[in-house]
Amino acid sequence: MSIASFFGNLFAQKVRVSIASLQRLGKAVWMPRNTKAFAKEGYASNVIVFRCVDVIAKAMASIPLVVKQGDKVVGLEHPLAKLLARPNPRTTKSRMVHQLVAFRLITGNSYLEKLSPSESTPPKELWVWPSYDIRPIIDDRGGILPVGYGFEDGRAKFGWEVDPITGRSCILHWMTFNPLNPWFGMSPIESMARSVDQRNSADEWNQALLQNQCEPSGVLTSDSTFTDPQVKQLRDQLEERYMGPRNAKRPMVLGGGAKWTQVALSPKDMDWLEGKNVASRDIAGAFGVPTQVIPIAGDQTFANFEQARLALWEDTVIPLGLDLTEELNHFFAEDFPGATISMNLDKIAALGVRRAEKWNTAQNSTFISTNEKRELVDLEPIDESQGDGDAILVSAGKITLEEATGDFEFGSEHIPREPGLAGRDRLGNLKAKSNGNGSK
């Protein structure tokens, strides 16, 4: 049973329309390049692309999402928090986020559908759709906003309308920036296509070398002259008896003056490994993943792994998470007024170093109040019954400049400062000011 038929009888008739009705409003815009090829040649056939996408998507899926109503954090009793915790009967929050991020990294586009019993009620389910089966429908008269989105996978065919004024739709189109097409995001794999091809070609070359006894090719010479059928027969016999992993190191028996000459690999031919690593680093750089996190020979050391993981979160995962939460807040703004979605980064182990630095900075700051310190570490201000949180606390061994230069109060007695007095000693007694030569 397809996804469309699984829940179509419940909600679909209220939010979906036929493709024909959308095409009367405009024309379909097709992706300029085949996104399924990105998934096949990039994600499914290249270990570096797979690892980069998997690392980022899993990191994003591990971030807890917090729902606030105004300034107050709410739990599962809130309909938006409940919806995110269980988007639909088959999907969890983590899996939904993983799918959204993976589709965006592979194709440059992600599509999320919200299903509601009616237009006046909040959504009850969320579904992620394959991005290579959806295309925007644009107005023939121009405009940036599409008039709808069409879905077609060979089995089902339907679409979703978009309000031409407000842009409101049941479909969230989360896409990357594309300077060449305002309706489709640009896949990161498109910019690294040559590096992906180079890496795949290096793997194929290595596989061919392994299947050929892990040795390079050679030259078969003979004193006799062979006819074309004899050449073909000899080539077939060599491939059958002496090539492939099962025939590795099998002795070759030659007759009739035939001679086999091995061809050695030149240093240039052996440089394929470095070329493979260079292509892998280019792919990782395009995704924003440090090379220490993915399997590249020579780049993985325990000394720099923690810093690499921290850079992955700060430079790639967190900015991507902020982008996603902003898109979701915009998508649900009218369905859940006043509710916002944000990330809770306090439980991310990789960011523990940054949290410790922030806590130490707040703790060692002597010029801000307790409540200001708590605000720096994302804590609520203390209650007035627990003390004055707005007071600035200083060390008990320090006095202010006014205390050091002004008059003194001892109980009810006021003692004006006399010339030559510099302050009090540790016992509270007045002490004289030195004249510079040690005398008083």
TAGI-V220497 format. One record per residue. N is the residue number from 0. RES is the residue in one small letter. PHI is phi in whole degrees, -180 to 180 (999 if undefined). OMEGA is omega in whole degrees, 0 to 359 (* if undefined). Layout:
BEGIN
{{N;RES;PHI;OMEGA} {N;RES;PHI;OMEGA}}
END
This chain:
BEGIN
{{0;m;999;181} {1;s;-78;178} {2;i;-61;182} {3;a;-62;181} {4;s;-76;183} {5;f;-65;181} {6;f;-123;183} {7;g;-65;182} {8;n;-68;184} {9;l;-86;188} {10;f;-121;196} {11;a;-60;185} {12;q;-65;182} {13;k;-93;186} {14;v;-123;184} {15;r;-108;179} {16;v;-133;179} {17;s;-79;177} {18;i;-63;182} {19;a;-62;180} {20;s;-67;177} {21;l;-74;181} {22;q;-70;174} {23;r;-70;180} {24;l;-88;182} {25;g;-173;183} {26;k;-121;181} {27;a;-78;176} {28;v;-109;182} {29;w;-95;177} {30;m;-61;183} {31;p;-63;178} {32;r;-128;185} {33;n;-78;181} {34;t;-72;176} {35;k;-66;176} {36;a;-67;176} {37;f;-62;180} {38;a;-69;184} {39;k;-80;184} {40;e;-79;181} {41;g;-91;187} {42;y;-68;187} {43;a;-83;186} {44;s;-115;184} {45;n;-126;186} {46;v;-67;180} {47;i;-72;177} {48;v;-62;180} {49;f;-59;182} {50;r;-65;180} {51;c;-63;179} {52;v;-63;182} {53;d;-67;180} {54;v;-63;182} {55;i;-68;182} {56;a;-65;178} {57;k;-66;178} {58;a;-63;178} {59;m;-63;182} {60;a;-68;182} {61;s;-82;183} {62;i;-78;176} {63;p;-68;177} {64;l;-100;181} {65;v;-113;177} {66;v;-107;177} {67;k;-119;171} {68;q;-108;191} {69;g;74;178} {70;d;-103;185} {71;k;-103;176} {72;v;-75;182} {73;v;-115;181} {74;g;-102;184} {75;l;-69;176} {76;e;-70;177} {77;h;-81;184} {78;p;-62;179} {79;l;-71;178} {80;a;-64;178} {81;k;-66;180} {82;l;-66;180} {83;l;-70;181} {84;a;-68;179} {85;r;-139;186} {86;p;-60;179} {87;n;-158;185} {88;p;-61;185} {89;r;-113;191} {90;t;-133;172} {91;t;-96;178} {92;k;-62;183} {93;s;-63;181} {94;r;-69;178} {95;m;-63;179} {96;v;-64;178} {97;h;-59;180} {98;q;-66;180} {99;l;-60;183} {100;v;-69;182} {101;a;-64;178} {102;f;-62;180} {103;r;-68;180} {104;l;-71;182} {105;i;-84;186} {106;t;-109;184} {107;g;87;184} {108;n;-141;172} {109;s;-135;182} {110;y;-128;179} {111;l;-122;180} {112;e;-105;173} {113;k;-109;184} {114;l;-113;180} {115;s;-128;175} {116;p;-61;179} {117;s;-155;182} {118;e;-70;183} {119;s;-95;181} {120;t;-114;179} {121;p;-65;179} {122;p;-66;180} {123;k;-111;181} {124;e;-143;176} {125;l;-129;181} {126;w;-133;175} {127;v;-94;182} {128;w;-109;177} {129;p;-59;187} {130;s;-72;181} {131;y;-82;178} {132;d;-107;182} {133;i;-116;178} {134;r;-139;177} {135;p;-72;173} {136;i;-109;185} {137;i;-108;180} {138;d;-76;179} {139;d;-63;183} {140;r;-83;179} {141;g;106;181} {142;g;115;181} {143;i;-86;181} {144;l;-73;173} {145;p;-73;177} {146;v;-90;179} {147;g;176;175} {148;y;-131;181} {149;g;-113;178} {150;f;-119;179} {151;e;-156;180} {152;d;-126;182} {153;g;94;178} {154;r;-114;180} {155;a;-121;183} {156;k;-152;179} {157;f;-159;183} {158;g;-156;178} {159;w;-131;178} {160;e;-84;176} {161;v;-127;177} {162;d;-66;184} {163;p;-69;181} {164;i;-95;184} {165;t;-92;184} {166;g;77;181} {167;r;-67;181} {168;s;-156;174} {169;c;-82;181} {170;i;-115;170} {171;l;-96;178} {172;h;-105;180} {173;w;-98;187} {174;m;-134;175} {175;t;-83;178} {176;f;-73;178} {177;n;-136;181} {178;p;-71;184} {179;l;-101;183} {180;n;-153;183} {181;p;-76;184} {182;w;-104;180} {183;f;-129;172} {184;g;-76;179} {185;m;-94;179} {186;s;-70;174} {187;p;-58;180} {188;i;-66;179} {189;e;-64;180} {190;s;-76;181} {191;m;-111;186} {192;a;-58;181} {193;r;-68;178} {194;s;-66;177} {195;v;-64;179} {196;d;-63;179} {197;q;-65;179} {198;r;-65;179} {199;n;-64;179} {200;s;-66;178} {201;a;-65;177} {202;d;-66;179} {203;e;-66;179} {204;w;-64;179} {205;n;-66;178} {206;q;-65;178} {207;a;-64;179} {208;l;-67;178} {209;l;-65;181} {210;q;-72;179} {211;n;-104;177} {212;q;64;184} {213;c;59;179} {214;e;-130;177} {215;p;-73;183} {216;s;-73;178} {217;g;-137;183} {218;v;-123;177} {219;l;-101;181} {220;t;-120;180} {221;s;-153;176} {222;d;-76;182} {223;s;-90;177} {224;t;-103;181} {225;f;-101;171} {226;t;-83;181} {227;d;-59;176} {228;p;-61;179} {229;q;-68;178} {230;v;-63;179} {231;k;-65;180} {232;q;-64;180} {233;l;-66;179} {234;r;-64;179} {235;d;-63;180} {236;q;-68;178} {237;l;-64;180} {238;e;-66;183} {239;e;-78;189} {240;r;-100;190} {241;y;-125;180} {242;m;-114;179} {243;g;99;184} {244;p;-63;182} {245;r;-72;182} {246;n;-103;182} {247;a;-60;178} {248;k;62;177} {249;r;-74;183} {250;p;-64;181} {251;m;-99;179} {252;v;-108;183} {253;l;-121;178} {254;g;-145;177} {255;g;66;178} {256;g;78;179} {257;a;-74;183} {258;k;-141;179} {259;w;-104;180} {260;t;-116;180} {261;q;-75;177} {262;v;-103;182} {263;a;-80;176} {264;l;-81;176} {265;s;-82;176} {266;p;-56;178} {267;k;-67;178} {268;d;-66;181} {269;m;-75;181} {270;d;-79;181} {271;w;-64;182} {272;l;-66;178} {273;e;-66;176} {274;g;-63;177} {275;k;-65;179} {276;n;-69;177} {277;v;-63;177} {278;a;-63;179} {279;s;-65;179} {280;r;-67;177} {281;d;-63;179} {282;i;-65;180} {283;a;-62;179} {284;g;-64;179} {285;a;-65;178} {286;f;-83;183} {287;g;79;180} {288;v;-111;176} {289;p;-60;184} {290;t;-67;179} {291;q;-71;184} {292;v;-89;184} {293;i;-115;186} {294;p;-77;173} {295;i;-119;185} {296;a;-61;176} {297;g;92;183} {298;d;-98;184} {299;q;-98;174} {300;t;-135;180} {301;f;-68;183} {302;a;-66;184} {303;n;-112;182} {304;f;-67;182} {305;e;-64;177} {306;q;-66;178} {307;a;-67;178} {308;r;-65;177} {309;l;-64;178} {310;a;-64;177} {311;l;-59;181} {312;w;-70;187} {313;e;-74;185} {314;d;-96;186} {315;t;-124;189} {316;v;-70;183} {317;i;-64;175} {318;p;-59;178} {319;l;-66;177} {320;g;-65;177} {321;l;-64;178} {322;d;-62;181} {323;l;-66;180} {324;t;-65;176} {325;e;-65;178} {326;e;-64;179} {327;l;-66;178} {328;n;-62;177} {329;h;-67;182} {330;f;-69;184} {331;f;-101;187} {332;a;-58;182} {333;e;-85;179} {334;d;-80;181} {335;f;-132;184} {336;p;-60;178} {337;g;83;181} {338;a;-94;179} {339;t;-133;179} {340;i;-113;178} {341;s;-142;180} {342;m;-96;173} {343;n;-105;185} {344;l;-90;183} {345;d;-70;183} {346;k;-99;180} {347;i;-88;185} {348;a;-64;183} {349;a;-65;181} {350;l;-97;181} {351;g;-60;179} {352;v;-63;180} {353;r;-67;178} {354;r;-65;179} {355;a;-63;178} {356;e;-64;181} {357;k;-68;179} {358;w;-66;179} {359;n;-65;178} {360;t;-63;179} {361;a;-66;182} {362;q;-66;184} {363;n;-91;179} {364;s;-81;183} {365;t;-101;185} {366;f;-111;178} {367;i;-127;184} {368;s;-81;180} {369;t;-63;180} {370;n;-66;176} {371;e;-68;175} {372;k;-65;179} {373;r;-65;178} {374;e;-67;179} {375;l;-64;181} {376;v;-104;174} {377;d;63;175} {378;l;-112;178} {379;e;-73;176} {380;p;-65;181} {381;i;-74;180} {382;d;-73;181} {383;e;-62;179} {384;s;-69;180} {385;q;-95;180} {386;g;134;180} {387;d;-87;181} {388;g;-74;180} {389;d;-92;179} {390;a;-80;177} {391;i;-96;182} {392;l;-97;179} {393;v;-125;180} {394;s;-65;182} {395;a;-67;181} {396;g;-86;181} {397;k;-111;176} {398;i;-125;182} {399;t;-80;177} {400;l;-64;179} {401;e;-65;178} {402;e;-67;182} {403;a;-76;186} {404;t;-117;184} {405;g;-94;178} {406;d;-74;184} {407;f;-117;175} {408;e;-121;175} {409;f;-116;185} {410;g;66;179} {411;s;-94;183} {412;e;-94;178} {413;h;-99;182} {414;i;-113;178} {415;p;-71;180} {416;r;-72;178} {417;e;-99;177} {418;p;-58;178} {419;g;93;178} {420;l;-95;184} {421;a;-106;181} {422;g;152;181} {423;r;-119;174} {424;d;-85;186} {425;r;-66;179} {426;l;-93;179} {427;g;91;179} {428;n;-82;177} {429;l;-69;178} {430;k;-124;185} {431;a;-83;179} {432;k;-85;181} {433;s;-73;179} {434;n;-91;177} {435;g;103;181} {436;n;-110;178} {437;g;96;180} {438;s;-87;182} {439;k;-122;*}}
END
